[in-house]
Structure formats: C-alpha cells, structure tokens
C-alpha cells in the first residue's frame, strides 16, 4: 500500500518531534526526512504548530476511539480497568514514539494534550465512580489518580528501559509478565 505524501510528512514529523521535541525540529528537517519540499508541507499545514497538533491528533484519535468502544462494550468495571491498562500498554508497545512525543509535549507545557483526552477522562471517571458507589472498588481513591498511575508507569516502562533494565532484565525480556504483574497489583489495590 502506497503512503500518501501527507501521511509521510505526519510520520516523519512524529519521528522527529519524538526524538528532539517541538522546539528543536524545523520544517526543513521534516521536509528532508519525508523527501518532500517545504512548500508541500505548507500546502498541507499552515505552520509548524498546526503540524504538531495534527501529529498529536492523528495517533490520539486512533487510541481514543478504541478506548471509547471499550468503555461501551465492557460492563464489568474491574475487567474494564484490566482491559484498558492492557490496551494502553499494547498501543504504546506498537507505537513506541508516542510516550517520547508526549514527554516533550509535557516538557514544553503543551496544554492541548489535556484537552484531547478530557472526554476519555470524564467517561472513565464516571464509570469508576459508579463502580465505587456499587462497592466494587474502594471509595477512598480519586479515579484520575488511578488513570494517571497506569499511564505514567506504562509510559516510563518504554521510555526509561535503559534505567529500569538494570534493576531486573526480565521485565523487558518478558513484557507480558511485567504488564500482567502491574495490572494485578493495581486491581488488588482498588478492590474493597
């Protein structure tokens, strides 16, 4: 399947932004890596800021749609947490530049990141609060903290491999063991 030039621009932008952050990437760098002219980039995107936003939206949309479908299809709240954590882990494993991209976005105080995932947080929080009210989860934790915890740990698992692999090589030689342990420890912590 042939990739469009616009998609090539988005793909190379993600790679460069993930490697160097927004501030240290130029349109010239993107054009060179994508094998296109700067004028073609400006044909598709008004400026570097718009390109940054489109890169962010393109992969976030894919993640968000699947997570929203999971919210609707999984009726057991404990299984929903398990599946959400597993889905996020697999998504990041399949898209390893994403946590690096967001690390730069956070370092550069990109406030639009929070706007993108706001609908997911609202829906997820509602479902967790409902489970807490039904006695299926402890009532003494904030749902946002639970989600922050699993997103942060999973992102760090991929971003800081050079650090954590010194502690225990097996968490990287067997990623399924890592995520299964993490999921089960989390579930034990939220049960009443």
N, C-alpha and C positions, 0 to 999 in steps of 0.2 A: 504494500500500500504506500503510495507516494504521500509524503508530508508536504502540506502547503507551506509557502514561504512565511506566511503569518505565524503558523504553528512553529516553524523553525526559529523564528525570532523569539517567540514566547519560551521555547525550550532552552535556547541559548541564554536568554535573559535570566531564567531561573538558575541555570548553572552558574552564571557569573555573579548574580546577586547572592547566591548561596555561598560562593567562595570568597567574595570581597565586600558584600554589603552594598547598600544603595549608593552611598557617597563615593565609593571608590570604583564605580563602574561607569564608563562613558558610553554614549551612543556609538561612538567609533569602535569601541571594543566589541559591542554586541554585533554591529554590522560585520566586522571581520570574522567573528566566530560563527555567525549564521550564514556567512557567504552571500550577503546582500549589501545593497547600498544604504547609506544613511537616509537618503531621500525615500526609499521604500519603507523604512521604519517609520518615518514621519507621515507617510501615506496612511499607514495603519494606526498610528498612535500619535496624539498631539505632541507629547513630550515624554521625557523620561519618567515623570511622576505618573502619568497615565499608564505607561507601560508597566511600571512597578505594580500598580493597582490591578491591572489585567492579569499579570502573572499570578498574583495572590488569589484573585477571584477564580482563575481557571482551575487550579487544583483544589481550592477550598470548596468550590461548588460540588465537585465530584464526591468529596468526603461528606459534605453536609447532606446531600440528597440521600446517600446510603444510610447515614445515621438517622435521619428523619424517618426513613422507611422502617428501620429497626425499632424506633420508638412506637410506631403504629403496629408492627407485627408481633412483637414480644410482649406478652401480657404478664409474665412473671417478673416482678421488679428485680429480684436477685439475678435471674438469668439475663435480664436486660443489662445490668451492670457488667456481668461476666462477658457478654457478647460485645458490649460497647468497648470494653477495655481490649478485648482480643481484636476487634475490628480496627481500633486505632493503632494498635501495635502492628498489625499486618499492613495497614495503609502506610505507615511510616517506613516499615521494612521495605515495602515495594517502591517507596518514593523517598529515598534517604536524604535528598537535598532539602526536604521540607523543614525538618527541625532546625537546620542551619539557617535557612531563609528566615524563619520566624525568630531565631535568636538575633539575627541582625535587625529585623524589624523592631524587636523589643529594645535592643540597644540604641536604636535611632528614634525611639519614642513614637513609633507609628501607631497612633490611636485608632486608626481604622480597623486594625486587627480585631479589636473587641467588638466593633460594630458587626463584623462578618459573622462571628459566632454567637452573637446575642440571641437569635432565635433558638439555637441549639441549647444554650444555657437555660433559657426560660422554660423550654419544654422538658428538658432533663430535670431541672429543679422541681417543676410541678409533679413529675412522676415520682421523684424521690420523696418529696413531702407527703404525697398521697400514701406511699408505702410506709413512711414513718407514722402517719396517722392510723394506719391499719395495724400497726405493731409488727410489721415485717422487717423493719430496720430500726436501729437505735434512734431515739428522738433528739439526742444531745449533740448532733453534728450538723454543720451547715452543708447542704448539698453542693454548693460552689466549691468548698474546700475539698470535698471528695473528688470532684472532676479536676480541679487544679492539681491535686496529688497525682492522679493517674496520668494526666497529660505530661506533667513535669518529669515524672520518673521515666516514662516511656521515651520522651524526647532525649533525656540525659543518657539513657541506655545507648542510644545510637550516636549521639554527639560526643560523648566522653568515653568511648571504647578504650582509647589509649590510656585512660586513667583507671577505669574500673577493671580492665582485664588483668591488671597487676594484683588485684585483690583475689580474683578467682577466675581463672581462664575458662572454666566450664560454663560460666553464664553466657559466654559467647560461642562456645563450641556447640552448645545445645540451647538455642534461643527459646524453643518451646518450653523447656524446663524453667527457664527464667520467667517467662510470662505466666505460665501456669502457677508457679510459686507466688508471684506478685498478685495475681488475681485472687487466689485462695486466701492469702494473708489479708488482702483488702476486704474480701467478703466476711471473713471471721471478725474483722474489726467493725463492720457495720451492722452485724446481726445483733438482735436484742439479747 
